Every structure is written in structure tokens, then in C-alpha cells.
Amino acid sequence: MGSEQLLLPDRSATGCPDHHDRYKFELVGTTFTGHNVNGPLFVTTVAGDGAVNLDFKSSGGASLEISGNAKTRDLEIFDSKFACRYKIVPKR
């Protein structure tokens, strides 16, 4: 699924950009992968119910965390350096 990230201002520090990089996520069985325009970012195994909580590096080197549920597509990305939290919104 292609996606956009929308800032969650009530759960983020002041001054966060309104959006973050675009990502593509794919869940096949329990294998969850994330890519951006520069290529693969991570491959991980999620719990049978889809739960995921993973630290990874963006292609630019930012420390990010993705958490939520890969099956339901209820996911968030957190940028720990700037304390910015984004809701992942699937694009069709």
C-alpha cells in the first residue's frame, strides 16, 4: 500500500512539518516490508494479529519508529529526534 503521513499535532512537538516522507508498505503473511523512493527500509516479521513496533532508519539517516497494526493498516511513525508523530494514511 502506498501511503502519506499526516502530522498528529496533539501528540507532536511544536514545529513539526505537516507531512513526512512517502512510504510503501506491504504485508504478506507475517512479513512486513517498508520502502520509500530510495529503496527498501526494513523487512520484519509481525505478530499473527498484525501488531508491529519497529525502530528503523530512514534513507536520510533519521531514527524512526513504526508502530500499530499492519493488518488493519492502523499505523504511526514517530521521529524521535524531533518528537514528531505521524498517522500513516493509505493511498489507493
SULWO-V670042 format. One line per field, one symbol per residue. ss: DSSP state (H for helix, E for strand, C for the rest). phi: phi as a letter, one per 40 degrees, with the letter a starting at -180 (. if undefined). A space follows every 10 residues. Layout:
# SULWO-V670042
ss=???
phi=???
This chain:
# SULWO-V670042
ss=CEEEEEECHH HCCCCCCCEC CCEEEEEECC EEEEEECCEE EEEEECCCCC EEEEEEECCC CCEEEEEEEC CCCEEEEEEC CCCEEEEEEE EC
phi=.cabbbcbcc bbccgcccab dcbbbabbgb cbbbbbcchc bababbcdcg caabcabccc gccbbbahbc ccgcbbbbcc cbfbbbccbc bb
